[in-house]
């Protein structure tokens, strides 16, 4: 995450450097792919752990949140206007669900990650990849930013739905 942020700092200093955009995208994609394979291999080899189940979603949230904030502050206005609401929805849900999970953990209640929540994370990662490419990506694939914004809104809708699922499941335990 610090390396992705550094790329945005460099891009700002170099005034919209394509190299910085591609570097940020490369680091992000590498982090996303290794995150996927880490979880996949841990489950396949039955090497899951309590700390891994706790840290993996935190790492996902940090990566997504860092990128959303960088893109919202981006001078190229990658995420701006109404698209900021999609980013706000995603950030708020991630914070609220993390708080709920922490509270439920104190009650010794585990809320498993749903398959739809995994798809939500995948949609977020793909959207952010398009948005990180941003103006540099437009030179290779027209409408790169627009595709990213569309996927960000799909992610926001999935985020609302999965957030509601977690709160419904959590409320059952809170009310007891």
Backbone as a printed PyTorch tensor [residue, N CA C, xyz], in Angstrom:
tensor([[[  0.8110,  -1.1900,   0.0000],
         [  0.0000,   0.0000,   0.0000],
         [  0.8590,   1.2600,   0.0000]],

        [[  1.9240,   1.2680,   0.8070],
         [  2.7800,   2.4560,   0.7480],
         [  3.4010,   2.6520,  -0.6350]],

        [[  3.6870,   1.5620,  -1.3430],
         [  4.2770,   1.7000,  -2.6790],
         [  3.2780,   2.2740,  -3.6800]],

        [[  2.0130,   1.8790,  -3.5630],
         [  0.9850,   2.4540,  -4.4350],
         [  0.8570,   3.9440,  -4.1450]],

        [[  0.8520,   4.3080,  -2.8670],
         [  0.7770,   5.7260,  -2.4910],
         [  1.9900,   6.4850,  -3.0160]],

        [[  3.1600,   5.8720,  -2.9410],
         [  4.3770,   6.5070,  -3.4570],
         [  4.2500,   6.7780,  -4.9540]],

        [[  3.6580,   5.8560,  -5.6880],
         [  3.4650,   6.0640,  -7.1260],
         [  2.5980,   7.2920,  -7.3870]],

        [[  1.5750,   7.4900,  -6.5760],
         [  0.7270,   8.6700,  -6.7540],
         [  1.4800,   9.9440,  -6.3950]],

        [[  2.3330,   9.8690,  -5.3940],
         [  3.1650,  11.0160,  -5.0340],
         [  4.0980,  11.3490,  -6.1980]],

        [[  4.7260,  10.3220,  -6.7590],
         [  5.6340,  10.5220,  -7.8950],
         [  4.8600,  11.0760,  -9.0830]],

        [[  3.6700,  10.5400,  -9.3250],
         [  2.8640,  11.0280, -10.4410],
         [  2.5710,  12.5170, -10.2780]],

        [[  2.2550,  12.9270,  -9.0530],
         [  1.9980,  14.3400,  -8.7980],
         [  3.2260,  15.1960,  -9.0500]],

        [[  4.3840,  14.6960,  -8.6640],
         [  5.6380,  15.4290,  -8.8780],
         [  6.0230,  15.4810, -10.3540]],

        [[  5.7090,  14.4140, -11.0840],
         [  6.0760,  14.3500, -12.5040],
         [  4.9480,  14.8450, -13.4050]],

        [[  3.8990,  15.3460, -12.8060],
         [  2.7630,  15.8970, -13.5430],
         [  2.1700,  14.8770, -14.5200]],

        [[  1.4430,  13.9470, -13.9560],
         [  0.6990,  12.9380, -14.7160],
         [  1.6100,  11.9790, -15.4790]],

        [[  2.5010,  11.3620, -14.7760],
         [  3.4150,  10.3930, -15.3790],
         [  2.7060,   9.0620, -15.6250]],

        [[  2.7300,   8.6010, -16.8760],
         [  2.1640,   7.2840, -17.1820],
         [  2.9310,   6.1890, -16.4540]],

        [[  4.2370,   6.3580, -16.3220],
         [  5.0560,   5.3560, -15.6390],
         [  4.5650,   5.1560, -14.2050]],

        [[  4.2540,   6.2450, -13.5190],
         [  3.7770,   6.1430, -12.1360],
         [  2.4330,   5.4170, -12.0860]],

        [[  1.5470,   5.7020, -13.0400],
         [  0.2390,   5.0330, -13.0990],
         [  0.4080,   3.5340, -13.3240]],

        [[  1.2530,   3.1760, -14.3000],
         [  1.4650,   1.7620, -14.6000],
         [  2.1480,   1.0600, -13.4380]],

        [[  3.0450,   1.7610, -12.7590],
         [  3.7150,   1.1660, -11.5910],
         [  2.7030,   0.9010, -10.4810]],

        [[  1.8370,   1.8830, -10.2150],
         [  0.7970,   1.7100,  -9.1890],
         [ -0.1050,   0.5310,  -9.5490]],

        [[ -0.4830,   0.4470, -10.8150],
         [ -1.3340,  -0.6570, -11.2670],
         [ -0.6190,  -1.9950, -11.0880]],

        [[  0.6440,  -2.0610, -11.4780],
         [  1.4040,  -3.3060, -11.3450],
         [  1.5130,  -3.7640,  -9.9040]],

        [[  1.8020,  -2.8390,  -9.0080],
         [  1.9130,  -3.1720,  -7.5790],
         [  0.5630,  -3.6370,  -7.0440]],

        [[ -0.4950,  -2.9300,  -7.4250],
         [ -1.8440,  -3.2780,  -6.9780],
         [ -2.2440,  -4.6690,  -7.4740]],

        [[ -2.0200,  -4.9390,  -8.7480],
         [ -2.3830,  -6.2420,  -9.3140],
         [ -1.5750,  -7.3470,  -8.6380]],

        [[ -0.2930,  -7.1080,  -8.4160],
         [  0.5460,  -8.0920,  -7.7270],
         [ -0.0090,  -8.3750,  -6.3280]],

        [[ -0.3490,  -7.3200,  -5.5910],
         [ -0.8940,  -7.4840,  -4.2340],
         [ -2.2240,  -8.2350,  -4.2750]],

        [[ -3.0680,  -7.9180,  -5.2420],
         [ -4.3770,  -8.5730,  -5.3530],
         [ -4.2390, -10.0510,  -5.6890]],

        [[ -3.3630, -10.3600,  -6.6310],
         [ -3.1830, -11.7620,  -7.0410],
         [ -2.5560, -12.5790,  -5.9190]],

        [[ -1.5450, -12.0300,  -5.2550],
         [ -0.9240, -12.7810,  -4.1560],
         [ -1.9040, -12.9610,  -3.0040]],

        [[ -2.7830, -11.9830,  -2.7760],
         [ -3.8120, -12.1170,  -1.7410],
         [ -4.7420, -13.2800,  -2.0800]],

        [[ -5.1590, -13.3560,  -3.3370],
         [ -6.0470, -14.4390,  -3.7610],
         [ -5.3700, -15.7950,  -3.5740]],

        [[ -4.1550, -15.9320,  -4.0980],
         [ -3.4740, -17.2250,  -4.0300],
         [ -3.0960, -17.6060,  -2.6090]],

        [[ -2.7910, -16.6320,  -1.7900],
         [ -2.4840, -16.9120,  -0.3880],
         [ -3.6700, -17.6100,   0.2790]],

        [[ -4.8530, -17.0380,   0.1090],
         [ -6.0570, -17.6400,   0.6940],
         [ -6.4030, -18.9720,   0.0630]],

        [[ -6.2990, -19.0350,  -1.2570],
         [ -6.6210, -20.2680,  -1.9710],
         [ -5.7100, -21.4070,  -1.5260]],

        [[ -4.4100, -21.1540,  -1.4980],
         [ -3.4570, -22.1980,  -1.1070],
         [ -3.6090, -22.5800,   0.3620]],

        [[ -3.8850, -21.5980,   1.2080],
         [ -4.0720, -21.9020,   2.6380],
         [ -5.2470, -22.8590,   2.8260]],

        [[ -6.3370, -22.6200,   2.0960],
         [ -7.4950, -23.5120,   2.2010],
         [ -7.2030, -24.8700,   1.5590]],

        [[ -6.5650, -24.8560,   0.3900],
         [ -6.2730, -26.1110,  -0.3190],
         [ -5.3430, -27.0080,   0.4910]],

        [[ -4.3680, -26.4190,   1.1520],
         [ -3.3950, -27.1940,   1.9250],
         [ -3.7900, -27.3080,   3.3920]],

        [[ -5.0080, -26.8430,   3.6970],
         [ -5.5160, -26.8870,   5.0770],
         [ -4.5330, -26.2440,   6.0610]],

        [[ -4.0470, -25.0760,   5.6620],
         [ -3.0930, -24.3260,   6.4780],
         [ -3.7020, -23.0060,   6.9610]],

        [[ -5.0200, -22.9820,   7.1180],
         [ -5.6630, -21.7560,   7.5900],
         [ -5.3810, -21.5780,   9.0760]],

        [[ -5.4340, -20.3300,   9.4980],
         [ -5.2000, -20.0330,  10.9110],
         [ -6.1450, -18.9230,  11.3480]],

        [[ -6.2980, -18.8020,  12.6350],
         [ -7.1490, -17.7430,  13.1840],
         [ -6.5920, -16.3830,  12.8030]],

        [[ -5.2830, -16.2200,  12.9270],
         [ -4.6780, -14.9160,  12.6030],
         [ -4.8210, -14.6140,  11.1130]],

        [[ -4.7160, -15.6430,  10.2700],
         [ -4.8910, -15.4450,   8.8360],
         [ -6.3050, -15.0250,   8.4900]],

        [[ -7.2890, -15.6650,   9.1450],
         [ -8.6900, -15.2920,   8.9190],
         [ -8.9620, -13.8740,   9.3910]],

        [[ -8.2030, -13.4060,  10.3890],
         [ -8.3890, -12.0480,  10.8780],
         [ -7.6530, -11.0370,   9.9880]],

        [[ -6.4070, -11.3500,   9.6220],
         [ -5.5810, -10.3830,   8.8980],
         [ -5.9370, -10.2490,   7.4200]],

        [[ -6.3960, -11.3220,   6.7840],
         [ -6.6780, -11.2620,   5.3530],
         [ -7.7240, -10.2040,   5.0040]],

        [[ -8.8780, -10.1750,   5.6820],
         [ -9.8430,  -9.1230,   5.3420],
         [ -9.3340,  -7.7250,   5.6790]],

        [[ -8.5010,  -7.6160,   6.7070],
         [ -7.9370,  -6.3050,   7.0490],
         [ -7.0160,  -5.8330,   5.9280]],

        [[ -6.1880,  -6.7370,   5.4180],
         [ -5.2880,  -6.3830,   4.3130],
         [ -6.0930,  -5.9600,   3.0840]],

        [[ -7.1770,  -6.6890,   2.7800],
         [ -8.0420,  -6.3210,   1.6570],
         [ -8.6080,  -4.9190,   1.8500]],

        [[ -9.1130,  -4.6600,   3.0390],
         [ -9.7240,  -3.3610,   3.3230],
         [ -8.7010,  -2.2300,   3.2410]],

        [[ -7.5020,  -2.4670,   3.7440],
         [ -6.4580,  -1.4430,   3.6640],
         [ -6.0810,  -1.1490,   2.2160]],

        [[ -5.9510,  -2.1890,   1.4120],
         [ -5.5950,  -2.0020,   0.0080],
         [ -6.6920,  -1.2320,  -0.7240]],

        [[ -7.9330,  -1.6570,  -0.5640],
         [ -9.0570,  -0.9940,  -1.2310],
         [ -9.2000,   0.4440,  -0.7350]],

        [[ -9.1660,   0.6510,   0.5690],
         [ -9.3470,   1.9920,   1.1370],
         [ -8.2410,   2.9410,   0.7000]],

        [[ -7.0040,   2.4670,   0.7310],
         [ -5.8820,   3.3080,   0.3040],
         [ -6.0690,   3.7460,  -1.1390]],

        [[ -6.4060,   2.8080,  -2.0010],
         [ -6.5810,   3.1460,  -3.4140],
         [ -7.7620,   4.0880,  -3.6350]],

        [[ -8.8680,   3.8510,  -2.9480],
         [-10.0220,   4.7480,  -3.0950],
         [ -9.6710,   6.1710,  -2.6780]],

        [[ -8.9780,   6.3040,  -1.5640],
         [ -8.6080,   7.6410,  -1.0920],
         [ -7.6190,   8.3140,  -2.0370]],

        [[ -6.6470,   7.5610,  -2.5340],
         [ -5.6880,   8.1270,  -3.4850],
         [ -6.3820,   8.5650,  -4.7690]],

        [[ -7.2960,   7.7470,  -5.2600],
         [ -8.0040,   8.0860,  -6.4930],
         [ -8.9560,   9.2630,  -6.2970]],

        [[ -9.5270,   9.3910,  -5.1110],
         [-10.4080,  10.5290,  -4.8280],
         [ -9.6080,  11.8240,  -4.7250]],

        [[ -8.3720,  11.7310,  -4.2490],
         [ -7.5150,  12.9150,  -4.1150],
         [ -6.6890,  13.1730,  -5.3730]],

        [[ -6.7940,  12.2950,  -6.3490],
         [ -6.0130,  12.3600,  -7.5790],
         [ -6.3050,  13.6500,  -8.3540]],

        [[ -5.2570,  14.3930,  -8.7330],
         [ -5.4830,  15.6070,  -9.5320],
         [ -6.1770,  15.3230, -10.8700]],

        [[ -6.0510,  14.1080, -11.3880],
         [ -6.7220,  13.7510, -12.6450],
         [ -8.2220,  13.5510, -12.4300]],

        [[ -8.6710,  13.6500, -11.1670],
         [-10.0960,  13.5050, -10.8240],
         [-10.6430,  12.1540, -11.2990]],

        [[ -9.8830,  11.0960, -11.0120],
         [-10.3030,   9.7600, -11.4240],
         [-11.6350,   9.3940, -10.7790]],

        [[-11.7570,   9.6310,  -9.4790],
         [-13.0380,   9.4450,  -8.7890],
         [-13.4740,  10.8400,  -8.3470]],

        [[-14.5460,  11.3290,  -8.9590],
         [-15.0220,  12.6810,  -8.6440],
         [-16.5380,  12.7240,  -8.8300]],

        [[-17.1410,  13.8110,  -8.3720],
         [-18.5800,  13.9880,  -8.5430],
         [-19.3720,  12.8790,  -7.8770]],

        [[-20.3500,  12.3520,  -8.6140],
         [-21.2180,  11.3070,  -8.0790],
         [-20.4550,  10.0320,  -7.7570]],

        [[-19.3570,   9.8020,  -8.4340],
         [-18.5640,   8.5880,  -8.1890],
         [-17.9840,   8.5640,  -6.7870]],

        [[-17.8220,   9.7410,  -6.1950],
         [-17.3420,   9.7810,  -4.8100],
         [-18.2940,   9.0340,  -3.8860]],

        [[-19.5940,   9.0630,  -4.2180],
         [-20.5650,   8.3670,  -3.3720],
         [-20.3430,   6.8610,  -3.3740]],

        [[-19.9480,   6.3170,  -4.5110],
         [-19.6370,   4.8800,  -4.5550],
         [-18.4670,   4.5780,  -3.6300]],

        [[-17.4450,   5.4320,  -3.6740],
         [-16.2770,   5.2470,  -2.7980],
         [-16.6720,   5.3910,  -1.3300]],

        [[-17.5240,   6.3570,  -1.0260],
         [-17.9680,   6.5740,   0.3590],
         [-18.7590,   5.3640,   0.8570]],

        [[-19.6450,   4.8400,   0.0150],
         [-20.4220,   3.6450,   0.3880],
         [-19.4810,   2.4950,   0.7350]],

        [[-18.4910,   2.2810,  -0.1170],
         [-17.5480,   1.1790,   0.1020],
         [-16.7600,   1.3880,   1.3860]],

        [[-16.2220,   2.5840,   1.5830],
         [-15.4270,   2.8610,   2.7900],
         [-16.2660,   2.7220,   4.0590]],

        [[-17.4690,   3.2760,   4.0560],
         [-18.3200,   3.2080,   5.2520],
         [-18.7020,   1.7690,   5.5760]],

        [[-19.0670,   1.0030,   4.5780],
         [-19.4320,  -0.3950,   4.8140],
         [-18.2630,  -1.1630,   5.4050]],

        [[-17.0780,  -0.9570,   4.8510],
         [-15.9110,  -1.7000,   5.3340],
         [-15.6310,  -1.3780,   6.8020]],

        [[-15.7500,  -0.1240,   7.1700],
         [-15.5190,   0.2730,   8.5640],
         [-16.6020,  -0.3060,   9.4700]],

        [[-17.8650,  -0.1840,   9.0540],
         [-18.9700,  -0.6740,   9.8810],
         [-18.9280,  -2.1930,  10.0520]],

        [[-18.6700,  -2.9200,   8.9770],
         [-18.6170,  -4.3830,   9.0790],
         [-17.4240,  -4.8120,   9.9290]],

        [[-16.3040,  -4.1140,   9.8060],
         [-15.1400,  -4.4380,  10.6460],
         [-15.4720,  -4.2440,  12.1200]],

        [[-16.1570,  -3.1540,  12.4310],
         [-16.5720,  -2.9110,  13.8120],
         [-17.5290,  -3.9760,  14.3080]],

        [[-18.4740,  -4.3590,  13.4620],
         [-19.4300,  -5.4070,  13.8270],
         [-18.7110,  -6.7320,  14.0720]],

        [[-17.7890,  -7.0820,  13.2000],
         [-17.0390,  -8.3370,  13.3650],
         [-16.2490,  -8.3320,  14.6710]],

        [[-15.6450,  -7.1830,  14.9830],
         [-14.8720,  -7.0840,  16.2270],
         [-15.7860,  -7.2490,  17.4380]],

        [[-16.9370,  -6.6010,  17.4070],
         [-17.8920,  -6.7160,  18.5060],
         [-18.3640,  -8.1610,  18.6610]],

        [[-18.7080,  -8.7850,  17.5460],
         [-19.1880, -10.1670,  17.5980],
         [-18.0910, -11.1240,  18.0550]],

        [[-16.8540, -10.8230,  17.7200],
         [-15.7420, -11.6710,  18.1730],
         [-15.6500, -11.6620,  19.6940]],

        [[-15.9490, -10.5110,  20.3150],
         [-15.9610, -10.4400,  21.7810],
         [-17.0450, -11.3430,  22.3630]],

        [[-18.1200, -11.5430,  21.6000],
         [-19.2070, -12.4250,  22.0280],
         [-18.9430, -13.8730,  21.6210]],

        [[-17.7670, -14.1150,  21.0500],
         [-17.3750, -15.4510,  20.5630],
         [-18.2650, -15.9140,  19.4110]],

        [[-18.7090, -14.9490,  18.5970],
         [-19.5310, -15.2480,  17.4330],
         [-18.7020, -14.9690,  16.1850]],

        [[-18.6320, -15.9450,  15.3180],
         [-17.8980, -15.7880,  14.0640],
         [-18.8970, -15.6460,  12.9240]],

        [[-18.7050, -14.6300,  12.1100],
         [-19.5530, -14.4450,  10.9350],
         [-18.6940, -14.7960,   9.7220]],

        [[-18.9770, -15.9260,   9.0900],
         [-18.1380, -16.3320,   7.9540],
         [-18.3150, -15.3960,   6.7630]],

        [[-17.2870, -15.3320,   5.9490],
         [-17.3330, -14.5160,   4.7380],
         [-18.1960, -15.2540,   3.7190]],

        [[-19.1700, -14.5570,   3.1670],
         [-20.0620, -15.1790,   2.1860],
         [-19.3980, -15.2000,   0.8090]],

        [[-19.9160, -16.0510,  -0.0550],
         [-19.3940, -16.1180,  -1.4270],
         [-19.6270, -14.7910,  -2.1390]],

        [[-20.7890, -14.1630,  -1.8810],
         [-21.0740, -12.8800,  -2.5130],
         [-20.0860, -11.8100,  -2.0390]],

        [[-19.6830, -11.8650,  -0.7790],
         [-18.6950, -10.9050,  -0.2710],
         [-17.3450, -11.1020,  -0.9660]],

        [[-17.0250, -12.3390,  -1.2980],
         [-15.7870, -12.5940,  -2.0500],
         [-15.8900, -12.0020,  -3.4550]],

        [[-17.0600, -12.1360,  -4.0690],
         [-17.2760, -11.5320,  -5.3860],
         [-17.2280, -10.0100,  -5.2940]],

        [[-17.7410,  -9.4730,  -4.2010],
         [-17.6950,  -8.0230,  -3.9810],
         [-16.2580,  -7.5430,  -3.9530]],

        [[-15.4130,  -8.2550,  -3.2220],
         [-14.0000,  -7.8840,  -3.1390],
         [-13.3450,  -7.9830,  -4.5140]],

        [[-13.6700,  -9.0280,  -5.2580],
         [-13.1200,  -9.1760,  -6.6100],
         [-13.5610,  -8.0180,  -7.4970]],

        [[-14.8390,  -7.6580,  -7.4300],
         [-15.3440,  -6.5320,  -8.2260],
         [-14.6350,  -5.2380,  -7.8440]],

        [[-14.4000,  -5.0360,  -6.5530],
         [-13.6760,  -3.8440,  -6.1100],
         [-12.2660,  -3.8250,  -6.6790]],

        [[-11.5900,  -4.9650,  -6.6190],
         [-10.2090,  -5.0360,  -7.1020],
         [-10.1340,  -4.7650,  -8.6060]],

        [[-11.0620,  -5.3300,  -9.3700],
         [-11.0620,  -5.1170, -10.8220],
         [-11.3750,  -3.6510, -11.1310]],

        [[-12.3670,  -3.0870, -10.4430],
         [-12.7000,  -1.6710, -10.6410],
         [-11.4950,  -0.7900, -10.3380]],

        [[-10.8390,  -1.0630,  -9.2300],
         [ -9.6840,  -0.2490,  -8.8480],
         [ -8.5290,  -0.4090,  -9.8300]],

        [[ -8.3720,  -1.5930, -10.4020],
         [ -7.3180,  -1.7810, -11.4070],
         [ -7.5700,  -0.8680, -12.6100]],

        [[ -8.8030,  -0.8260, -13.0900],
         [ -9.1290,   0.0710, -14.2010],
         [ -8.8980,   1.5260, -13.8090]],

        [[ -9.3220,   1.8930, -12.6020],
         [ -9.1860,   3.2820, -12.1630],
         [ -7.7320,   3.6670, -11.9260]],

        [[ -6.9280,   2.7400, -11.4420],
         [ -5.5050,   3.0360, -11.2630],
         [ -4.8270,   3.2620, -12.6100]],

        [[ -5.2130,   2.5030, -13.6170],
         [ -4.6680,   2.7310, -14.9600],
         [ -5.0910,   4.1140, -15.4400]],

        [[ -6.3380,   4.4680, -15.1770],
         [ -6.8600,   5.8010, -15.4510],
         [ -6.4510,   6.3840, -16.7900]],

        [[ -5.9620,   7.6310, -16.7790],
         [ -5.5990,   8.3070, -18.0270],
         [ -4.5360,   7.5550, -18.8380]],

        [[ -3.6180,   6.8760, -18.1780],
         [ -2.6010,   6.1010, -18.9030],
         [ -3.2560,   4.9350, -19.6350]],

        [[ -4.2450,   4.3250, -19.0090],
         [ -4.9440,   3.2000, -19.6240],
         [ -5.7680,   3.5910, -20.8350]],

        [[ -6.2360,   4.8390, -20.8530],
         [ -7.0450,   5.3350, -21.9760],
         [ -6.2790,   5.2380, -23.2950]],

        [[ -4.9560,   5.2910, -23.2310],
         [ -4.1330,   5.2370, -24.4450],
         [ -4.1200,   3.8340, -25.0500]],

        [[ -4.4640,   2.8280, -24.2400],
         [ -4.4790,   1.4470, -24.7200],
         [ -5.9080,   0.9490, -24.9000]],

        [[ -6.7510,   1.2460, -23.9280],
         [ -8.1490,   0.8100, -23.9600],
         [ -9.0340,   2.0310, -23.7320]],

        [[ -9.7180,   2.4780, -24.7860],
         [-10.5950,   3.6410, -24.6000],
         [-11.6370,   3.3740, -23.5080]],

        [[-11.9870,   4.4120, -22.8030],
         [-12.9980,   4.3630, -21.7390],
         [-12.5510,   3.5600, -20.5190]],

        [[-11.2490,   3.4530, -20.3120],
         [-10.7330,   2.7310, -19.1480],
         [-11.3210,   3.2880, -17.8580]],

        [[-11.2950,   4.6000, -17.7080],
         [-11.8000,   5.2130, -16.4830],
         [-13.3000,   4.9870, -16.3450]],

        [[-14.0400,   5.1250, -17.4340],
         [-15.4870,   4.9350, -17.3830],
         [-15.8430,   3.4930, -17.0180]],

        [[-15.0960,   2.5390, -17.5570],
         [-15.3110,   1.1330, -17.1930],
         [-15.0580,   0.9590, -15.6960]],

        [[-13.9730,   1.5630, -15.2120],
         [-13.6530,   1.4880, -13.7860],
         [-14.7420,   2.0910, -12.9160]],

        [[-15.2810,   3.2300, -13.3460],
         [-16.3580,   3.8790, -12.5780],
         [-17.6060,   2.9950, -12.5770]],

        [[-17.9470,   2.4130, -13.7190],
         [-19.0990,   1.5090, -13.7800],
         [-18.9240,   0.3160, -12.8490]],

        [[-17.7350,  -0.2650, -12.8710],
         [-17.4500,  -1.3920, -11.9780],
         [-17.4340,  -0.9580, -10.5160]],

        [[-17.0110,   0.2730, -10.2630],
         [-17.0230,   0.7850,  -8.8910],
         [-18.4590,   0.8710,  -8.3710]],

        [[-19.3830,   1.3090,  -9.2270],
         [-20.7880,   1.3710,  -8.8130],
         [-21.3720,  -0.0290,  -8.6030]],

        [[-20.9980,  -0.9770,  -9.4510],
         [-21.4320,  -2.3610,  -9.2370],
         [-20.8940,  -2.8530,  -7.8990]],

        [[-19.6360,  -2.5270,  -7.6230],
         [-19.0260,  -2.8910,  -6.3350],
         [-19.7720,  -2.2570,  -5.1750]],

        [[-20.1650,  -1.0010,  -5.3400],
         [-20.8760,  -0.3010,  -4.2650],
         [-22.2250,  -0.9660,  -3.9890]],

        [[-22.9110,  -1.3960,  -5.0450],
         [-24.1990,  -2.0820,  -4.8620],
         [-23.9880,  -3.4130,  -4.1460]],

        [[-22.9880,  -4.1820,  -4.5800],
         [-22.6680,  -5.4430,  -3.8910],
         [-22.2510,  -5.1800,  -2.4510]],

        [[-21.5520,  -4.0790,  -2.2430],
         [-21.1010,  -3.6910,  -0.9060],
         [-22.2900,  -3.4310,   0.0080]],

        [[-23.2890,  -2.7030,  -0.4990],
         [-24.4950,  -2.4450,   0.2960],
         [-25.2150,  -3.7490,   0.6270]],

        [[-25.3520,  -4.6060,  -0.3690],
         [-26.0760,  -5.8620,  -0.1630],
         [-25.3640,  -6.7560,   0.8490]],

        [[-24.0600,  -6.9440,   0.6690],
         [-23.3280,  -7.8140,   1.5960],
         [-23.2320,  -7.1790,   2.9780]],

        [[-23.1480,  -5.8620,   3.0330],
         [-23.1440,  -5.1780,   4.3280],
         [-24.4470,  -5.4230,   5.0690]],

        [[-25.5550,  -5.3430,   4.3500],
         [-26.8620,  -5.6030,   4.9530],
         [-26.9330,  -7.0460,   5.4540]],

        [[-26.4060,  -7.9840,   4.6650],
         [-26.3710,  -9.3930,   5.0980],
         [-25.6270,  -9.5540,   6.4180]],

        [[-24.4610,  -8.9150,   6.5250],
         [-23.6720,  -9.0160,   7.7560],
         [-24.4140,  -8.3960,   8.9350]],

        [[-25.0420,  -7.2510,   8.7070],
         [-25.7590,  -6.6020,   9.8090],
         [-26.9730,  -7.4120,  10.2370]],

        [[-27.6640,  -8.0180,   9.2860],
         [-28.7910,  -8.8780,   9.6440],
         [-28.3270, -10.0600,  10.4820]],

        [[-27.2420, -10.6880,  10.0530],
         [-26.6990, -11.8300,  10.8040],
         [-26.2000, -11.3810,  12.1760]],

        [[-25.5630, -10.2230,  12.2230],
         [-25.0290,  -9.7110,  13.4850],
         [-26.1050,  -9.2750,  14.4520]],

        [[-27.1890,  -8.6960,  13.9340],
         [-28.2640,  -8.2190,  14.8090],
         [-28.9000,  -9.3530,  15.5990]],

        [[-28.9580, -10.5330,  15.0040],
         [-29.5150, -11.6850,  15.7190],
         [-28.7410, -11.9320,  17.0120]],

        [[-27.4290, -11.7730,  16.9570],
         [-26.5860, -12.0200,  18.1280],
         [-26.5710, -10.8330,  19.0820]],

        [[-26.6940,  -9.6350,  18.5440],
         [-26.6900,  -8.4350,  19.3850],
         [-27.9680,  -8.3590,  20.2040]],

        [[-29.0930,  -8.7810,  19.6090],
         [-30.3860,  -8.6920,  20.2850],
         [-30.5620,  -9.7630,  21.3590]],

        [[-29.7740, -10.8220,  21.3120],
         [-29.8970, -11.9040,  22.3120],
         [-29.3250, -11.5020,  23.6450]]])
